[in-house]
Amino acid sequence: MKLILFFALIGLALLPSCDNTNRRFYPPKLKIENPETGQYSSDGFYADSVKNVFKTRALSKAYMFEVHAYDLGIGLSGIKYSIDVGQGVLQDASGTAFTSNSIAKTDTVQTFLFAPSKSDVYRVSFRAYNHYGVEGDPVTLSLFVFDNLLPEAKLACSADPDPSRGPHAMILDASASYDRDKKYGGDIATYEFTITENGKTHKDRIYAPKRYVQFSDAGVYQASLTVYDNDGAASATVSIDIIAP
């Protein structure tokens, strides 16, 4: 009886040790999340697209995202990363580049910046490791960085319904114009209207999408429009005939 009790006590003493031994092989899991949209990785993969605006806004040179650790097991000791496709620089939230591919971190949410070298496709992988150095499955950021898309100009005209502006008054309307990368922060910044009347050309670049025109006589006139986005890029110019009553 004493012998049985002795071995039972030994077994109980070994249980925590066995449990820790098993848990050491279960490192933390990771997911990637976009803090602006709330979208996160699925099946270890997160894909996104971003416009290359290197020429205008220095702070936009880097793509911001978060890496979340969960199911920590015995604890998070750090994160390893590798840039598998493309050339770029991984930075912390302050913009400081990492000098090692092993980042000793214990916070469960880490903010990273990735600065791509050019418009291209990039893949950056992350693995968590625990206090025993055991690494988990990778989670991958796939990033497509593309050049600025040109805006699209749209121009229409109609008779001005306001009689106070006099006869032969017309409205040029560019409200339907749009920036093709509006999803990524693009917008129409200015509208350049060009009007030809009796061989003379009048050009105005304004912030509003509508231009009011008073012609001297009824007739057919020409108008053209070029729009510029907030990166300074110009659209193709569109032209229409104006029939002033």
Secondary structure, 3 states (H helix, E strand, C coil): CHHHHHHHHHHHHHHHHHHHHHHCCCCCEEEEECCCCCCECECCEEEEEEECCCCCCHHHHCEEEEEEEECCCCCCCEEEEEEEECCEEEEECCCCECCCCEECCCCCEEEEEEEECCCCEEEEEEEEECCCCCECCCEEEEEEEECCCCEECCCEEEECCCHHHCCCEEEEECCCCEECCHHHCCCEEEEEEEEEECCEEEEEEECCCEEEEECCCCEEEEEEEEEEECCCCECCCEEEEEEEC
